[in-house]
Amino acid sequence: MSLPTDARVLVTGAASGLGLALVRQLVDRGAHVLATDVAETVPDSLAGLDRVTYRRLDVTSDVDWSAARDHVVETWGRLDVLFNNAGVAAGGRIELTEMDQWQWIVDVNLLGVVRGCRTFAPLMVEQGSGHLVNTASAAGLVHMPTMSEYNAVKAGVVALSETLFFELHDAGVHVTAVCPTFFRTNLAASLRGKDEQAQRTAEKLISRAKVGADEVAERVLDAVDRDRRLVVPNADGRAIYALKRHARPVYDRLVLRTLRGRGR
């Protein structure tokens, strides 16, 4: 399912990072974009972009999601693609992760995606077409230590996406799960947790990543065009996922060596 040139698209977490890169590339393709984020007013990064409308949308709010659906129906009458992209980061050893941190990341990274799918899947089923694109992470496929809450919610997004692929297939609605590894973005700004060592490691991996948001966005849109159910846009992510699937003892030794190198 290639994106139509005049696609109507909603992107969450659109003010920065992958979301902003998606918005810009969608506009270049001729799409009309409803860009959403938690800011009350239009973020500077989105100001002045052609065919872009900004709307505040807190992905943890049922009221905000309902209002976004009403806006889409009243303005466009349809939605071709929903990019459930908004997300936050947290990490740390299990004994240092408090329950409010778990609740926060579940609400945003998992239930935020659930709310988006529940809000717009019925509209897509009714119109007989559409595409749900859910940003998960390679952490949803390979589960590195000191990332238990992040791994858990991203694995949940992968599982949700696969489930919806089957549920919605015969209705003409497509589903893609996006599983990048670290890439250069401002995700580190949202990091929470009391494990300072884990925080430093995550910040280092993000800042030193070889791939940027624009490259990841390009690969995501290519995957949507090709109607791929799962896209792992980074080469290192594809390599470690293949190692886990096909050489599990080697994978286990590698993960343990990595953990020991962090001083666990």
Disulfide bonds with the S-S distance in Angstrom:
none
